[in-house]
Amino acid sequence: MKSLILVRHSKSSWDLPVLDIQRTLTEAGILNIQKVAIIAKEILPNKCVIWSSNAVRASQTALLFCKQAFINETKIEFKDNLYTFDENQLEKEIKKCDNTIENLILFGHNEAITNFVNKFGDKYITNVPTAGFVYLQFEQNSWKDINKGKTIRTIFPKEID
């Protein structure tokens, strides 16, 4: 059985004239991912591998999430190929995951995340919002063989008081 948690990067700023990959989080984005992590830490698997897009906003989201969830930040593996908005590219990267890994947390981007969770989860989600957390579980024992799984839990900032 494989577990996959996808987290969309938190709210980022368009204020500075920088490349898309260099955009940073807003104050609201920082607060939102901290709120999500506080709730998520109660349901996270004990052992997990963490991957993040190398985009600044995704990297910052992963670091803040880990800090708030008491996960050692050095566990994060930053991957160039996760800087994608395409669900097929995202799927390709996930299916490369080593089968000795049972639980993967991935920080990335939309439209890739929303389209991926709708293809592989059993609950339709119109749009995974910024700082959105989606927990999927698969019956397969090989990442390359994952197909339709079960949506275990979602945590979205607007649902948190």
N, C-alpha and C positions, 0 to 999 in steps of 0.2 A: 504494500500500500504506500502511495506517495501523497504528501501534502504540499501544497503550493499556496503561498500567501503573496498576493500582488498588492503593492501599495503605489498609488499614483503620487508623483511628487506633489509637494504642497504648493500653495499659491505663490507665484513668482512675479517679479516686477518687470514691467516694460519701460520703466522710467529712464534707465540709463542706455546710452547708445552703444550697446555691446552685442556681440554675436549671440545667437539664440542659446548656444551651448554654455554661455557664460552668465546667463541671467541668474540672479540670486533670489532668495525668498523674501517676501514681505513680512512685516511684523505679524499680520494676521495669519500668514502661512506658517510661521514659527509656532504660534499659539495653537493652531489647528492640529498640527502633527503631534504636538505634545499631548493634547487632549485625546487624540486617537490612540497614541501609544499607552497612555495610562489605562485605558479600557482593554486594549489588545494584550497587554502583558499578562493578563489573567488567563488567557486562552492559548498563548503561544506554546508550541511544542518545546520540550526540554532541550533537545539537541536540534540545531538547525544551521544551515549554511545561508549566508546572506550575500546577495549580489545586488549591485546598483549600477545604473547607468553612470557614465563618467560626466554627465552634464552637471554643472554646479548646483542647480536647483534639486536634482535627484540626490546628489551626494550629500548636500546639506540635510535633506529630508531623512535620508538613511542614518546619518550621524545623530540627528536630534531624536529620532525614533529610538535608536539603540540606547542612547543616554537615558531617556525617560523610562525605557523598559528594562533597564539594568542589564543590558547585553554589552559585552566587551566590543568596543568600536573597531578594534583591530581585526575582528572576524569579517568585516565587510570586504568583499572583493569587487573592485570597480572595473567594469567591463565596457570597452568602447562599443561593442556590438549591441549593447542594450540601449544605446542612444538611437532609438528607432520609434517611429510612429505607426509602423506596419505590423499587424498581428502575425503575419506569416514569418517575418524575420524574428519576432519575439518567440513564436512557437519553435522555430528552428533552434534558437539559442537554448530554450528550456529543455528541448529534447536531447541536447548534448550533455545534459547534467549527468554526472557519474552515478551509477545505480547504487553505489554504497551510501549515497545521500538519500535519506528518507524525507526530510523536510527542508524546503527551500523558501526563503523570503526574498522577493525581488522588488526593487524600487525602480520604477520606469515612467513611461509617458503614455498619454492618450494619443490617438485613437487606438493604439495597440492594446492597451490594457482592457478597455471596454469591449472591444471586439473579441479579444481572447477569452474573457470571462463569459461572454455570451455564447461562444462556440463550445467551450469546455465545461461550463457550469450548468446547473439545472434550474437556475433562477435568472430570468431576463432582467437586465439592468440597463435602463435607458442611457445613462452616462455615469461612469465612475468619476466622482468629483475630485478636485484636488485634495490631497491628503486622504483619499478614499482607500479603504482596506477591504480586500476580498480574500476569503479563506476557502480554497478548493481542496477536495480530497478525491483521490483516484484509487480504484481497486487494483490497477496494474502494478507490477513490481519493477517495471522498466520505464524510465522516463521516455524513451523513444516510442513506447507503445501507448502512452496515455491517450485516452479519448474522453468521451463524455463522462464527467465526474459529478460530484455533489458539491453544491455551494453550502458550506458549513456555516459561514457567518459573514456579514458585512458590517463595517463600522464607517459611517460617514459623518464628517464634522457637524453638519446641520442637524443631525439626530441627537447630538450631545447637548445637554443643558449647560 
